[in-house]
């Protein structure tokens, strides 16, 4: 027996239903401070250093994903050879 339930809700409604905090104000505040620093040209401020953790983890994640895909393709190719 299978049951299928479709629920339509906005991201805001889903966030509330799951009990997650509303961080919109915090995000806006942080972005305002970043903009202020960028516009003021704070000495030693480099926008790239702000995003570096995200770029590094993104590239690391891509490398892991590539290894995972290569492993899966290798297993698939091995199973095809053994079944032939």
C-alpha positions, 0 to 999 in steps of 0.5 A: 500500500502506498500513500502520497501526500502533496503539501504546498507551502511557501519557504516561510511557512515551511521554516515556521512548521519546522521550527527554524528561526527567522534569520532574515534580520541578521542576514540583512544586518551582516550584508549592510555592515559588509557593504559599509566596509566595502564602500569605506575602503577599509584598509586591509579589507579584501572581499575575497577573504570574506568568501574564501571559506565558501570558495574553498569548501565549494571546490573541496566539495566538487572534488569529493563529488568527482571522486564519488562519480568516478567510483560509481562509474568504475563500479558500474563498468566492473559489473558490466564486464563481469556480467558479459 
